[in-house]
Amino acid sequence: MRIPILIISMLLAGSASAESAYTQRSTDLRDKAQFDSATLTTLSNQTKVDVLQRSGGWAQVKTANGQSGWVKLLDLRMEATAGTSSAAPSSGGSLLGSLATSGRTSNTGTVGTGVKGLDKEDLKRASPNYAELQKMQKFAVDKNSAQAFAQRSKLVASNVDYAGQDAAGKREGN
């Protein structure tokens, strides 16, 4: 009877420890794990936080001044990868921590997405949807606003050639 109680107490003790992380950019601390939830405050770049739990693409965090809320998981860099050390990240020393983090990989990888283009037949069959165009125009911003956003977010411009693009910039088959 004592062994199950011992195991449960070890698991509970391990769950009390939070994982430390830093913000990778200025990010909103929200009251819920949703994009449209209220912003509690804005955390500046390199703010140290304790990650209390994760839910989907969100992390519930607690700041040094005791304020807690939710931030996008992609806006965080876990402390184990925050330094320049080449040592393997630790599991936090708890059994529950090692169970919860098993299989996790570094969040320093590059993500790429793609969209299939339209061919000539698609363009011939296309017809405009003016109602959708009007909806999209509500999201339009001017060049200065876009540049200001890019600077605040520390975005860097890069040119990516299409797969199969020749030296003159023409795509194969078009």
VENDA-V803145 format. One record per residue. N is the residue number from 0. BURIAL is b if it has 16 or more other ideal C-beta (glycine too) atoms within 10 Angstrom, else e. Layout:
N,BURIAL  N,BURIAL
This chain:
0,e  1,e  2,e  3,e  4,e  5,e  6,e  7,e  8,e  9,e  10,e  11,e  12,e  13,b  14,e  15,e  16,e  17,b  18,b  19,b  20,b  21,b  22,b  23,b  24,b  25,e  26,b  27,b  28,b  29,b  30,e  31,e  32,b  33,e  34,e  35,e  36,e  37,e  38,e  39,e  40,e  41,e  42,b  43,e  44,e  45,e  46,b  47,e  48,b  49,b  50,b  51,e  52,e  53,e  54,e  55,e  56,e  57,b  58,b  59,b  60,b  61,e  62,b  63,e  64,e  65,e  66,e  67,e  68,b  69,b  70,b  71,b  72,b  73,e  74,b  75,b  76,b  77,b  78,b  79,b  80,e  81,b  82,e  83,e  84,e  85,e  86,e  87,e  88,b  89,e  90,b  91,b  92,e  93,b  94,e  95,b  96,b  97,e  98,e  99,b  100,b  101,e  102,e  103,e  104,e  105,e  106,e  107,e  108,e  109,e  110,e  111,e  112,e  113,e  114,e  115,e  116,e  117,e  118,e  119,e  120,e  121,e  122,e  123,e  124,e  125,e  126,e  127,e  128,e  129,e  130,e  131,e  132,e  133,e  134,e  135,e  136,e  137,e  138,e  139,e  140,e  141,e  142,e  143,e  144,e  145,e  146,e  147,e  148,e  149,e  150,e  151,e  152,e  153,e  154,e  155,e  156,e  157,e  158,e  159,e  160,e  161,e  162,e  163,e  164,e  165,e  166,e  167,e  168,e  169,e  170,e  171,e  172,e  173,e
